[in-house]
């Protein structure tokens, strides 16, 4: 695996040979459902008025929680997304193809949410098992790789948020070493509402269709349950590119890296009305930036040298 170490910040742009015009593609469904403009706001949950509530807590007013009313609904459909032949040559990118997803709901902000600091350290596959377990207690889950690709690139097959042509035009946080609070770059947003992109990639479950699409680039052992989607700032020179098509994996048992610190939380359409929002709120309130505050009792937390309370950052092939 090539090193993805930071360098001096040169001219951010790629050469003309590395960039090709990306076609607009529309998700195909029999009833016309599946276009970006079909995004709906979630219906009100149980309560005495139109505000989603759990008991006496108005979660839409809670700055640490974000509110169930901020969640996005991504409609089912077949989305044609990915890097065209020759685009980002030499990088690990998802090739152009059709990705079918069912309708899902997603928190627009990566963990732990808007206005929060990014986690102090990264995650590995064993720790992601613990994340999955904790979210399941609330009726939630981590997005799959295919769902993230759709949520990030949308039916327009954007390589960068909002369809710009280069990373520096996307107005995203340029510093993975000392990043600003999540949400500090509000224009770094996909057309479907995914926020805080392209400073870090994001963990997701390895779904069968993504495994099939990527099988030409690597062999997926049976225990590869989680990999990452998304790129990083151009100057970081990540081997998986600076685009939304970037992807990479880490074997089971490998240490956690600080440039792999987050994920998106979602739910299936048919289970969204059964989510325990008080549970999710508690997980967010209890999270203090260290994985020990979320993954209590998870052996991978104590085994990794990158999970302490301080910012001991272990980056790919480099200790800073």
C-alpha positions in Angstrom: 0.0 0.0 0.0 1.5 3.3 -1.0 2.2 5.9 1.6 -0.2 8.8 1.9 2.0 11.3 3.7 1.5 15.0 3.7 3.8 17.1 1.6 4.4 20.8 1.1 1.3 22.4 -0.3 2.0 22.9 -4.0 -0.5 24.0 -6.7 -3.5 21.9 -5.8 -4.8 21.3 -9.3 -4.4 18.1 -11.2 -3.2 18.2 -14.8 -5.7 18.3 -17.7 -4.8 14.7 -18.5 -6.0 13.6 -15.0 -9.4 15.2 -15.3 -12.1 14.2 -17.7 -15.6 15.6 -18.0 -17.9 13.6 -15.8 -21.3 12.8 -17.3 -24.6 13.5 -15.6 -26.3 10.2 -14.8 -29.8 9.7 -13.5 -30.8 6.8 -11.2 -33.1 4.5 -13.0 -36.3 3.3 -11.4 -39.6 2.1 -12.8 -41.7 4.8 -11.2 -39.3 7.7 -11.7 -38.3 7.7 -8.0 -34.6 8.3 -7.4 -33.7 11.7 -8.5 -31.9 14.1 -6.2 -34.8 16.4 -6.1 -36.9 13.6 -4.5 -35.1 14.1 -1.2 -37.6 14.4 1.6 -37.5 15.5 5.1 -38.2 12.8 7.7 -41.8 12.7 9.0 -42.5 14.0 12.5 -41.9 11.4 15.2 -44.3 10.7 18.1 -45.0 13.9 20.1 -47.7 16.4 21.0 -46.9 18.7 18.0 -44.9 18.7 14.8 -41.5 18.7 16.5 -39.8 15.3 16.7 -39.4 14.6 20.4 -38.3 11.9 22.8 -40.0 12.4 26.1 -39.5 16.1 27.0 -36.4 16.5 24.9 -36.7 18.6 21.8 -33.9 17.1 19.8 -34.3 19.5 16.9 -33.0 22.2 19.3 -30.1 20.2 20.5 -26.8 21.4 19.0 -24.9 18.3 19.9 -27.5 16.0 18.5 -28.4 17.7 15.3 -32.0 16.6 15.4 -33.9 13.9 13.6 -35.5 16.5 11.4 -32.1 17.1 9.8 -31.7 13.6 8.5 -31.8 13.1 4.7 -33.8 10.5 2.8 -31.9 9.0 -0.2 -34.3 7.3 -2.6 -33.8 3.8 -4.0 -32.5 3.5 -7.5 -29.7 2.5 -9.8 -27.0 5.2 -9.8 -24.3 5.3 -12.5 -21.2 6.6 -10.6 -17.5 6.3 -10.5 -14.2 7.3 -12.2 -14.1 7.0 -15.9 -11.4 4.9 -17.6 -8.1 6.8 -17.3 -9.4 9.2 -14.8 -7.1 9.4 -11.7 -4.8 6.8 -13.2 -2.6 5.2 -10.6 -5.0 5.9 -7.7 -7.3 3.6 -5.9 -10.7 4.8 -7.1 -14.1 3.2 -7.6 -14.5 2.6 -11.4 -17.6 3.8 -13.2 -20.5 1.5 -12.9 -24.1 1.0 -11.8 -24.8 0.9 -8.1 -28.3 -0.1 -6.8 -29.3 1.1 -3.4 -32.6 0.7 -1.4 -34.1 3.8 0.2 -32.2 4.8 3.3 -32.0 7.7 5.8 -28.7 9.2 6.9 -27.4 11.7 9.4 -25.9 14.4 7.1 -23.0 15.0 9.4 -20.1 12.5 10.0 -19.6 11.2 13.5 -19.7 12.8 16.0 -21.7 15.6 14.3 -21.9 19.3 13.5 -20.0 21.6 15.7 -17.9 18.8 17.3 -14.2 18.2 17.0 -13.2 15.3 14.8 -12.3 12.2 16.9 -8.8 12.3 18.4 -7.7 9.1 16.8 -8.6 6.7 14.0 -10.5 3.4 13.8 -9.7 0.0 12.5 -11.9 -2.9 11.5 -12.0 -4.4 14.9 -13.1 -1.1 16.4 -15.7 -0.8 13.7 -17.3 -4.0 15.0 -17.8 -2.2 18.2 -19.2 0.9 16.5 -21.7 -1.4 14.6 -22.8 -3.0 17.9 -23.4 0.3 19.7 -25.4 1.8 16.8 -27.5 -1.3 16.5 -28.6 -0.8 20.2 -30.3 2.4 18.9 -31.7 0.8 15.7 -29.0 2.4 13.5 -26.1 1.3 11.4 -23.1 2.5 9.5 -23.7 3.2 5.8 -22.4 0.7 3.2 -19.7 1.7 0.8 -22.2 1.8 -2.1 -24.6 4.0 -0.1 -21.8 6.4 0.7 -20.7 6.6 -2.9 -24.3 7.5 -3.9 -24.7 9.9 -1.0 -21.4 11.7 -1.9 -21.4 11.7 -5.7 -25.2 11.6 -6.3 -26.9 11.0 -9.7 -24.6 13.8 -11.1 -21.6 11.5 -10.6 -19.7 14.3 -8.9 -16.0 13.7 -8.3 -16.0 16.7 -5.9 -18.8 18.3 -3.9 -21.3 20.5 -5.9 -19.7 19.3 -9.2 -16.6 21.5 -9.2 -13.6 20.2 -11.1 -10.8 20.3 -8.5 -10.4 19.6 -4.8 -9.5 23.3 -4.0 -12.7 24.6 -5.5 -14.8 22.4 -3.2 -14.1 24.7 -0.2 -13.4 21.8 2.2 -11.2 21.7 5.3 -7.6 21.5 3.9 -5.8 20.3 7.1 -6.3 16.7 8.3 -3.6 17.2 10.9 -5.3 20.0 12.8 -8.8 20.1 11.3 -11.4 22.7 12.2 -14.7 21.7 13.9 -17.0 19.6 11.8 -19.2 22.1 9.9 -16.6 24.8 9.6 -16.8 24.6 5.8 -20.5 24.6 5.1 -20.1 24.7 1.3 -18.2 21.3 1.4 -21.5 19.5 0.9 -22.8 17.0 -1.7 -26.0 17.7 -3.7 -27.7 15.2 -1.4 -26.6 16.9 1.8 -23.5 14.9 2.8 -21.4 17.3 4.9 -17.7 17.7 5.8 -16.3 15.7 2.9 -12.8 15.2 1.5 -10.8 16.0 4.7 -10.9 12.4 5.6 -12.3 9.2 4.0 -15.2 7.4 5.9 -15.6 3.8 7.1 -18.5 1.8 5.6 -19.6 -1.8 5.4 -18.3 -3.8 2.4 -21.5 -4.6 0.4 -21.6 -7.4 -2.2 -21.9 -5.1 -5.2 -19.0 -2.9 -4.2 -16.9 -6.0 -3.5 -17.7 -7.2 -7.0 -16.8 -3.9 -8.6 -13.5 -3.6 -6.8 -12.5 -7.3 -7.1 -10.3 -6.4 -10.1 -8.3 -4.2 -7.8 -7.9 -6.4 -4.8 -8.9 -9.7 -3.2 -11.3 -9.2 -0.3 -10.7 -11.8 2.5 -13.9 -13.0 4.2 -13.1 -10.9 7.3 -12.9 -7.6 5.4 -16.2 -6.2 6.7 -15.3 -2.5 6.5 -13.4 -0.3 4.1 -13.3 3.4 3.5 -14.7 5.7 0.8 -13.7 9.3 -0.1 -10.5 11.2 -0.7 -8.3 13.7 1.2 -6.8 17.1 0.3 -4.7 17.1 -2.8 -1.5 18.0 -1.0 -1.8 14.9 1.2 -1.1 12.9 -1.9 -3.3 9.9 -0.7 -2.9 6.8 -2.8 -6.7 6.7 -3.1 -6.9 10.2 -4.7 -8.4 13.4 -3.6 -11.8 12.7 -5.0 -15.1 11.3 -3.8 -14.3 8.1 -5.7 -11.3 7.2 -3.5 -11.4 4.0 -1.5 -9.0 1.9 0.5 -9.0 -0.9 3.1 -7.0 -2.1 6.1 -6.5 -5.7 7.2 -8.0 -7.1 10.4 -5.7 -6.4 13.3 -3.8 -3.5 11.7 -3.4 -0.5 13.9 -5.8 2.4 13.6 -4.7 5.4 11.6 -5.6 9.0 12.5 -6.6 9.8 9.0 -9.4 7.2 9.2 -11.4 8.6 12.1 -15.1 8.7 11.1 -18.2 7.3 9.5 -21.8 8.2 8.5 -24.8 6.8 10.5 -27.9 5.7 8.7 -31.0 3.5 8.9 -33.2 1.5 6.4 -36.5 3.0 5.3 -38.6 0.3 6.9 -36.8 0.7 10.3 -36.5 4.4 10.5 -39.7 4.9 12.5 -38.4 2.5 15.1 -35.0 4.2 15.8 -34.4 4.9 19.5 -33.4 8.6 19.2 -32.8 9.0 22.9 -30.2 6.2 22.6 -28.5 7.9 19.7 -28.5 11.2 21.6 -26.9 9.5 24.6 -24.1 8.0 22.4 -23.3 11.5 21.1 -23.4 13.2 24.4 -21.2 10.5 26.0 -18.6 10.7 23.2 -15.6 12.8 24.4 -13.4 12.4 21.4 -11.8 9.2 22.4 -13.1 5.8 21.2 -13.0 4.4 24.8 -16.0 6.6 25.6 -18.0 4.9 22.8 -16.5 1.4 22.6 -16.5 0.5 26.3 -15.2 -3.1 26.7 -14.0 -3.3 23.1 -10.6 -5.1 23.2 -9.4 -3.4 20.1 -9.5 0.0 21.8 -7.0 -1.0 24.5 -4.8 -2.9 21.9 -4.3 0.0 19.5 -1.6 2.5 20.3 -3.7 5.2 18.6 -6.7 5.3 20.9 -5.5 7.3 23.9 -6.9 10.5 25.3 -4.1 12.6 23.6 -3.7 13.3 19.9 -1.1 10.6 19.2 -1.6 10.6 15.4 -0.4 7.5 13.5 -0.8 8.3 9.8 -0.3 5.9 6.9 3.3 4.9 6.8 4.3 7.9 9.0 4.2 8.8 12.7 3.8 12.6 13.3 
